[in-house]
Amino acid sequence: MALYSEKVMDHFRNPRNVGVIEDADGVGEVGNPVCGDIMKIYLKIEDDKIKDVKFETFGCGSAIASSSMATEMIMGKPISEAITLTNRAVTEALDGLPAHKLHCSVLAEEAVKTAVRDYYDRNGIAYDPSQFPSGEDCAHCDRA
């Protein structure tokens, strides 16, 4: 069996939604330069739906594929649905990731949720903080 699925390779070689939204309504950046994976997600929101989403990722192929897949999964969705995105859903949509690369899907989930939280903060929208990552740790980076 190949280390990476065909979907992972496709999203790595042909990532979707790469770029920057200059006038983004929400931006989320997560990662740790120590481990080398940094993701930034940009959201454009209209009528509580994600009208556009772009990403920039500095990292491995799994990180790029996870970012690409996550953006496809939330495009056009209501914000309330986007914040329910899980790393497991990203991994399953990619037909799996090697165990040592699962942290890439975690970062994709966290980047999306951090961008949504930024949108809420910018617009004074109340939210339950427990729905969002703390951004204070990068557990997979602590392994030496």
N, C-alpha and C positions, 0 to 999 in steps of 0.2 A: 504494500500500500504506500502511496506517495505521502510525503510529510505534509504537504498542503493540498487542499481540495482544489478542484478546477475553479470554483467560485472565488476562493481566496486569490488564486493566481490571476483571474480575470480582473478583480477589483484592484489588485496591485499593479498590473500592467496597464489597465484602462480605468483609472479611478474616476468616479463620478463626482460632480459638484466641487471640484477643486477651485480654490480662489478666495477672494476677499469680497465682502459686501461693505463698501465704504460707509454707507449710512445705515449700518446694521442696527436693529432694534435691541438685540441682545448678543453678547459675545462671551464665550466661555473658553478659558485656557486652562489646561491641566497637564500634569506630567512632572517629570523631574529630569533635569539635564544630566544628573549622575547616571541614570540608566539609559538615557538617550532617546526616550520617547516623549515628545511634546505635541499636544493636539490643541488646535484652536478652531472653534466652531462659531460661525456667524449666522444669525437668524434675522430674517425679515418677516415681520408679523403683520397680518391684515385680518381684521374681523376675528381675532383669536385663533387664526390658523397660520401655519407656517407657509408663507407664500414663496419664500426662497431660503435656501440653506447652502452654505459653502464651508469648506474646511481647508486648513493648512496643517500638515502633519510633518514633523521631523522625527523620523524613526524608521523602523524596519518594515518589511513588506506586510507583516501581519498588522502593524499599526495603521498603515495606509489603507489596507483592505478593510479593517474595522471601521475606520473613519468614513470611508466611502459607503460602506453598507449602512452604517448608522444614518447618514444623511439621506440615503434613499428611503429608509424605513420611516423617517419622520416628515419627509416632504409632503405638503398638502394636508397634514394631520392637524387636528386641534391641539393647542398647547397642552391641554389636560391629558391628551393621549401621549404626547411626546415625553412628558415627564415620567411615564410608566415604562419607557424603554429600559430593558435590562441587558446586561452583558451576555446573559444566557441567550436572549433572543438574537442578538447580533451574531454570536457564535453559531447558533443553529442556522441562521440565514446564510452564513458562509459555509455551511456543511462541515463545521468543526474547525478547531484550531488545535495545534499541539499544546499539551498541558503547560509547557514552559512559555507559551505565548498568550495564554488566556488573559494576562494582565492588559493586553492591547484592547480587548473588548471591554474590559472594565474602564479603561481610560476613555473609550468612545462614549460609554454610558455617562460617565462623569462630565465629559465635555459638553454633551447635550444638556444635561441637567444644570450645569453651571451657566450655560448660555440662557436657559429659561429663567433661572434665578436672577441673572443680570437684567433681563427684560422686566421681570416683576419689580426689582429694585428701582429701575429707571422710571417706572410708571406708577410707583406707589401702590402696587397691588399686593395685598396681604397673602401670605402663604405659610404653610406648615414647614418650618425649617428641617424637620426630620425627613422630608421628601428629597433632600438635596445632600450631596457629599459635603463633608466638612472642608475638604481641600487641604487638610493639615497633615496627611500622611501619604506615603507612596509605598505601601507595605512590600510590594514586589521588588522595590529598589533597595530595601534594607538587607536583602540576602547578599552575602558577600562570598 
